[in-house]
Amino acid sequence: MVLYKAVQSYVPEKGLKFASFYKLTLKHHIFSLIRKESASGYFESLSDFEQAVFIRFLNGSDFLTIADDLDCEVTSIKNAYDRCHRKMKRLLE
């Protein structure tokens, strides 16, 4: 699959040898798989409240809007966001 993708998207005019391009494509694919695996573990590590805050934040809501949606204080949203951030940092270390 990765080889097929590399063959389809390879542009020789960019001056990169195919072997180097394929190696880079494979490396990115492996990193993507690692991120997906880490992301699923990350989401499971969040409390229900943290998940609700995280999803709304990813969808572009600000802290005040999230607080209104979840009927709580902005401080609670900021604290949940900080916990999400700390958990992500721990997962990526």
C-alpha positions in Angstrom: 0.0 0.0 0.0 2.8 2.4 0.9 4.8 1.5 -2.2 1.7 2.0 -4.4 1.1 5.4 -2.8 4.8 6.3 -3.3 4.6 5.3 -7.0 1.5 7.3 -7.6 2.7 10.5 -6.0 6.4 10.4 -7.0 7.5 13.4 -9.1 11.0 12.9 -10.6 11.2 16.6 -11.5 11.6 17.5 -7.8 15.1 16.0 -7.9 14.6 13.3 -5.3 15.6 9.7 -6.1 12.6 7.3 -5.9 14.4 5.2 -3.2 14.7 8.2 -1.0 11.2 9.3 -1.7 9.9 5.8 -0.9 11.9 5.7 2.4 10.4 9.0 3.4 6.9 7.9 2.5 7.3 4.7 4.5 8.7 6.7 7.5 5.7 9.0 7.5 3.3 6.1 7.3 4.9 4.4 10.3 4.7 7.7 12.3 1.1 8.0 11.3 0.4 4.5 12.6 2.1 5.3 15.8 0.2 8.5 16.2 -3.1 6.7 15.6 -2.3 4.0 18.2 -1.2 6.6 20.7 -4.3 8.7 20.0 -6.7 5.9 20.8 -4.9 5.3 24.1 -4.9 9.0 24.8 -8.7 9.4 24.3 -9.3 6.4 26.6 -7.2 8.0 29.3 -9.5 11.1 29.4 -12.4 11.3 31.8 -15.9 11.8 30.3 -15.7 15.5 31.1 -12.2 15.9 29.6 -13.4 14.1 26.4 -16.3 16.4 26.1 -14.0 19.5 26.5 -11.4 18.0 24.1 -13.9 17.2 21.3 -15.5 20.7 21.5 -12.1 22.3 21.5 -11.1 20.3 18.4 -14.3 21.5 16.7 -13.2 25.1 17.2 -15.2 26.1 20.3 -13.6 28.6 22.7 -13.6 28.1 26.5 -16.6 30.3 27.1 -18.7 28.5 24.5 -17.7 25.1 25.9 -18.6 26.3 29.4 -22.0 27.3 28.2 -22.5 24.0 26.4 -21.5 21.9 29.4 -23.2 24.3 32.0 -20.1 24.8 34.1 -17.5 27.5 34.9 -14.9 28.6 32.4 -12.2 27.7 35.1 -13.4 24.1 35.0 -13.0 24.0 31.2 -9.5 25.5 31.4 -8.5 23.0 34.1 -9.9 20.1 32.0 -8.0 21.4 28.9 -4.8 21.6 31.0 -5.3 18.0 32.1 -5.8 16.9 28.5 -2.6 18.8 27.5 -0.6 17.2 30.4 -1.8 13.7 29.5 -0.9 14.2 25.8 2.6 15.3 26.8 3.1 12.3 29.0 1.9 10.0 26.2 4.3 11.5 23.7 7.3 11.4 26.0 
